[in-house]
Amino acid sequence: MTEEPGTTPGPARERERPPARNVLKLSMRWISLRLRLMLVFALVALAAAVSASAIAYWLNRDAVLTRTQDAALDDFHKSLQDNTGSLPQNPTCQELQAAADRMAATSQKYEVLLISTAGRTDCAAPSDRDLFTLKVVPESLQAAVNRERRVDDSNRYAYHLYWQRITLGGKPYLVGGAKVIGGGPTGYLLKSLENERADLNSLAWSLGIATALALIGSALLAQAAASTVLRPVQRLGEAARRLGEGKLDTRLQVSGTDELADLSRTFNRTAESLQKRVEELSAREASSRRFVADMSHELRTPLTAITAVTEVLEDEADNLDPMIAPAVQLVVSETRRLNDLVENLMEVTRFDAGTARLVLDDVDVADQVTACIDARAWLDAVELDAERGIVARLDPRRLDVILANLIGNALKHGGSPVRVSVRLVGDSLRIDVRDHGPGIPEDVLPHVFDRFYKASASRPRSEGSGLGLSIALENAHIHGGEIMAANSPDGGAVFTLTLPRDVSELTDGERDRTKGSGE
């Protein structure tokens, strides 16, 4: 007899499809670089450990089961020949039972079932009637064992040894069977694989523990690698933040020749170049501010004399020759305009130099707006919507400058009537100045507060300096407020001034910072 490995037939089972799941996709942009590195290390280590463990398990499983079943089948094959060769042609059941008991007494510890067909009487002799009966043997294995093959050059025997692994009561078993050639009995063995399953379970636990240890080791390795890689990156980020805060002397300490060291050297070169460039620009800007301030200051003395002369000429305008009067009036108006320009330039230089300061007082906003309008003779052209009793603590002179520029700009470019409304919004003061003109073109809106900017496409050419709205915005900023320009849906432009109702905290904080820097 020769032996051939068999396959393990089993009932076809329909696998249940797992229910669909909603997969939560976590965007990598919300995960820190350190966590991403650790996650990648862990995934790679887990994949490697699981793959190695699975391969090791299946190789060991195959080796253990193959070794066990080969030893049992070889012993069964030899024992079947030795114990049935001396039996008569038609052995009795007692003889078969004795042979089965002798075969089961080997060191391989398997049960034996011998079956003989004598005439019409079947006889089955099991070594353990409670465990091993013919019903235990799968029908497919019985059919294979009893199937006679044609003997030829490629097949020397009519019957062969077959085996199959089965499960009884939740425990694994090896079932094998062969038919003795020449009309002898048919023998089956049943060997328990419980010990082998226990060994494989222990191996699986060991491989699982090894996988967990590998995962922990990879996490520690990832932590160390992340610290090594991210520490220079963190220093670079901190240096970049300091550089962004204006500390242009920030430099990185460079060591090594790797990519991060090259990046640090590049950062240092960039910071040095930026520092030189900023110093150059700062020097030019300071020089420009000094020039404007000095020029404005030097112009004030001759302008004072010229203004005095023009006032005398204006008083005598009725007595001048009609041919000369227009020229005198032009000189007077241009002198006033030049005087306003010089004053505005000096105010701008104070803002640029950071020397502008607030002189606070408790102001009734409605009275302040009325005084501003009355002082400039705009009562007939301006409508005021303001409740009495709205008191704010701010700089009245700078508020007057803001209102004069906004209302004057509305009258000059938008036309009357100009409506000024005062409201309280929480702890903030809101003043809207609206005209009834054509509005501000969309391409002009982003530039209305730029210095020396004048729109000429849809508005008449201004006789001002182009600094009024810019100075108004600077005065709003020094109060901690803002001015917004927009077009009303009903037509006309709307300038919205928003100021804190009490600017004391702002000035106190500024005073503390100035004191701290002085110390």
TACORTA-V219068 format. One record per residue. N is the residue number from 1. SS is DSSP state (hx for helix, st for strand, lp for the rest). Layout:
N & SS
N & SS
This chain:
1 & lp
2 & st
3 & st
4 & lp
5 & lp
6 & lp
7 & lp
8 & lp
9 & lp
10 & lp
11 & lp
12 & lp
13 & lp
14 & lp
15 & lp
16 & lp
17 & lp
18 & lp
19 & lp
20 & lp
21 & lp
22 & lp
23 & lp
24 & lp
25 & lp
26 & lp
27 & lp
28 & hx
29 & hx
30 & hx
31 & lp
32 & lp
33 & hx
34 & hx
35 & hx
36 & hx
37 & hx
38 & hx
39 & hx
40 & hx
41 & hx
42 & hx
43 & hx
44 & hx
45 & hx
46 & hx
47 & hx
48 & hx
49 & hx
50 & hx
51 & hx
52 & hx
53 & hx
54 & hx
55 & hx
56 & hx
57 & hx
58 & hx
59 & hx
60 & hx
61 & hx
62 & hx
63 & hx
64 & hx
65 & hx
66 & hx
67 & hx
68 & hx
69 & hx
70 & hx
71 & hx
72 & hx
73 & hx
74 & hx
75 & hx
76 & hx
77 & hx
78 & hx
79 & hx
80 & hx
81 & hx
82 & hx
83 & hx
84 & hx
85 & lp
86 & lp
87 & lp
88 & lp
89 & lp
90 & lp
91 & lp
92 & lp
93 & hx
94 & hx
95 & hx
96 & hx
97 & hx
98 & hx
99 & hx
100 & hx
101 & hx
102 & hx
103 & hx
104 & hx
105 & lp
106 & lp
107 & lp
108 & lp
109 & lp
110 & st
111 & st
112 & st
113 & st
114 & st
115 & st
116 & st
117 & st
118 & st
119 & lp
120 & lp
121 & st
122 & st
123 & st
124 & st
125 & st
126 & st
127 & lp
128 & lp
129 & lp
130 & lp
131 & lp
132 & lp
133 & lp
134 & hx
135 & hx
136 & hx
137 & lp
138 & lp
139 & hx
140 & hx
141 & hx
142 & hx
143 & hx
144 & hx
145 & hx
146 & hx
147 & lp
148 & lp
149 & lp
150 & lp
151 & lp
152 & lp
153 & lp
154 & lp
155 & lp
156 & lp
157 & lp
158 & lp
159 & lp
160 & st
161 & st
162 & st
163 & st
164 & st
165 & st
166 & st
167 & st
168 & st
169 & lp
170 & lp
171 & st
172 & st
173 & st
174 & st
175 & st
176 & st
177 & st
178 & st
179 & st
180 & lp
181 & lp
182 & lp
183 & lp
184 & lp
185 & lp
186 & st
187 & st
188 & st
189 & st
190 & st
191 & st
192 & st
193 & lp
194 & hx
195 & hx
196 & hx
197 & hx
198 & hx
199 & hx
200 & hx
201 & hx
202 & hx
203 & hx
204 & hx
205 & hx
206 & hx
207 & hx
208 & hx
209 & hx
210 & hx
211 & hx
212 & hx
213 & hx
214 & hx
215 & hx
216 & hx
217 & hx
218 & hx
219 & hx
220 & hx
221 & hx
222 & hx
223 & hx
224 & hx
225 & hx
226 & hx
227 & hx
228 & hx
229 & hx
230 & hx
231 & hx
232 & hx
233 & hx
234 & hx
235 & hx
236 & hx
237 & hx
238 & hx
239 & hx
240 & hx
241 & hx
242 & hx
243 & hx
244 & hx
245 & lp
246 & lp
247 & lp
248 & lp
249 & lp
250 & lp
251 & lp
252 & lp
253 & lp
254 & lp
255 & lp
256 & lp
257 & lp
258 & lp
259 & hx
260 & hx
261 & hx
262 & hx
263 & hx
264 & hx
265 & hx
266 & hx
267 & hx
268 & hx
269 & hx
270 & hx
271 & hx
272 & hx
273 & hx
274 & hx
275 & hx
276 & hx
277 & hx
278 & hx
279 & hx
280 & hx
281 & hx
282 & hx
283 & hx
284 & hx
285 & hx
286 & hx
287 & hx
288 & hx
289 & hx
290 & hx
291 & hx
292 & hx
293 & hx
294 & hx
295 & hx
296 & hx
297 & hx
298 & hx
299 & hx
300 & hx
301 & hx
302 & hx
303 & hx
304 & hx
305 & hx
306 & hx
307 & hx
308 & hx
309 & hx
310 & hx
311 & hx
312 & hx
313 & hx
314 & hx
315 & hx
316 & lp
317 & hx
318 & hx
319 & hx
320 & lp
321 & lp
322 & hx
323 & hx
324 & hx
325 & hx
326 & hx
327 & hx
328 & hx
329 & hx
330 & hx
331 & hx
332 & hx
333 & hx
334 & hx
335 & hx
336 & hx
337 & hx
338 & hx
339 & hx
340 & hx
341 & hx
342 & hx
343 & hx
344 & hx
345 & hx
346 & hx
347 & hx
348 & hx
349 & hx
350 & hx
351 & hx
352 & hx
353 & hx
354 & lp
355 & lp
356 & lp
357 & lp
358 & lp
359 & lp
360 & lp
361 & st
362 & st
363 & st
364 & st
365 & hx
366 & hx
367 & hx
368 & hx
369 & hx
370 & hx
371 & hx
372 & hx
373 & hx
374 & hx
375 & hx
376 & lp
377 & lp
378 & lp
379 & lp
380 & lp
381 & lp
382 & st
383 & st
384 & st
385 & st
386 & lp
387 & lp
388 & lp
389 & lp
390 & lp
391 & st
392 & st
393 & st
394 & st
395 & lp
396 & hx
397 & hx
398 & hx
399 & hx
400 & hx
401 & hx
402 & hx
403 & hx
404 & hx
405 & hx
406 & hx
407 & hx
408 & hx
409 & hx
410 & hx
411 & hx
412 & hx
413 & hx
414 & hx
415 & lp
416 & lp
417 & lp
418 & st
419 & st
420 & st
421 & st
422 & st
423 & st
424 & st
425 & st
426 & lp
427 & lp
428 & st
429 & st
430 & st
431 & st
432 & st
433 & st
434 & st
435 & lp
436 & lp
437 & lp
438 & lp
439 & lp
440 & lp
441 & lp
442 & hx
443 & hx
444 & hx
445 & hx
446 & lp
447 & lp
448 & lp
449 & lp
450 & lp
451 & lp
452 & lp
453 & lp
454 & lp
455 & lp
456 & lp
457 & lp
458 & lp
459 & lp
460 & lp
461 & lp
462 & lp
463 & lp
464 & lp
465 & lp
466 & lp
467 & lp
468 & hx
469 & hx
470 & hx
471 & hx
472 & hx
473 & hx
474 & hx
475 & hx
476 & hx
477 & hx
478 & hx
479 & lp
480 & lp
481 & lp
482 & st
483 & st
484 & st
485 & st
486 & st
487 & st
488 & lp
489 & lp
490 & lp
491 & lp
492 & lp
493 & st
494 & st
495 & st
496 & st
497 & st
498 & st
499 & st
500 & st
501 & lp
502 & st
503 & lp
504 & hx
505 & hx
506 & hx
507 & hx
508 & hx
509 & hx
510 & hx
511 & hx
512 & hx
513 & hx
514 & hx
515 & hx
516 & hx
517 & hx
518 & hx
519 & lp
